[in-house]
């Protein structure tokens, strides 16, 4: 297979590559080369070795790892066979992308089981909404299509949803953006500067950490205890570090699945007011209360501190990530600042997708109930599979959200993530959910895949875990051998 030609993206040294590989360890022989290839493959798929990156010479990497050059050469051969690196005499090896045969769909049986992406497929009603808005879209074609604040009807319906949930909101307090991730980036751009500090929970949503770092501000973590939130720790950080902003997930926290109760929200709001610190509260998962009615849950965090809390939300988990739409809810003054700051990035979100989302929010409850029922079922499937195949793993069954936050019997999280690729499973290392790495005794497993894939994925991961811990596995007789 010939790789696509990719522009050069810099060089990674042997020492730096060893640091990125983290928990990789030499097992000797063919297993060692396969493990090294799997580790590099994970870094590539994780974006840490982008296409075009020049890799260290075989001799340099062998010395840095303390292994034989033969082992490195064998790993390079495996990556070349997969179309993931290209080598030229005198120019070394660099990462690339494999090219699929023209007009040939990628065989479904060869696609990896994706435990790295906690997002479900689209609800069936999304397609119906697309058909329903064609006439409205035709009317929009008469305008210029640049809607800096968002489509009026969508802002009205999002404001109505906040109001129903216990937070009176007007359309002027809503800014439509390209996902909650985009909303966070806009807030960071408008309200922080290089060198500022941002308080975050630890663990927290990995892409939020990347967005914070990209804004050249420093995340200051407050470790979450075994249960609930460390509000005393947050109070100390707010007082001593004086962060300009906080990023919090109080509804079905990603990755732990926890929800902060009303008394906790009241105390947290008092801390934010006293410190005069704004908080971005991510409500991406708020509609996914799998054991009850979201309208019966605690009021939104902004109801406790309306001048301090900026709420970001998204349709990516409740409806479909492919819509790429979200929203920011804040005071009118903050919304105006964000809209002005936005002009440096884009001039508004796509009109057609906004019409579709407005249609979905015309009567949101039926589809949201369908999503909650679907996720409650897949949660049960995943819980049963983990209990059956990984009996020494621990976890709390989350009331909502989209994933289990599993405790492992040993610090093997990254090794599982690396080795799982060799049995066709993608898993996000828990270290990515931490400001400074670590969390090797944790693994996040989403329950967003169809039930048969959830069961098969857990079965394969269990075999991998058994391999890296030396315990007995639960793999069947289909030839899938765990690789550490």
Secondary structure, DSSP 8 states (H G I E B T S, - for coil): --EE------B--HHHHHHHHTT-----HHHHHHHHHHHHHHHHHTTSS-TT-B---HHHHHHHHTS-HHHHHHHHHHHHHTTSEEEETTTEEEE-EE---TT----GGGS-EEES-------HHHHHHHHHTHHHHHHHTTS----SS--HHHHHHHHHHHHHTT----GGGEEEESSHHHHHHHHHHHH--TT-EEEEEES--HHHHHHHHHTT-EEEEEE--SSS--HHHHHHHHHHT--SEEEE--SS-TTT-----HHHHHHHHHHHHHHT-EEEEE-TTTT-BSSS-GGGS---GGGT-TTTEEEEEESIIIIIGGG--EEEE--HHHHHHHHHHHTTT-S---HHHHHHHHHHTTT-HHHHHHHHHHHHHHHHHHHHHHHHH-TT-B----SBSSEEEEE-SSS-HHHHHHHHGGGTEEE-BGGGGSSS---TTEEEEE--S-HHHHHHHHHHHHHHHHHHHTS-----SSS-----
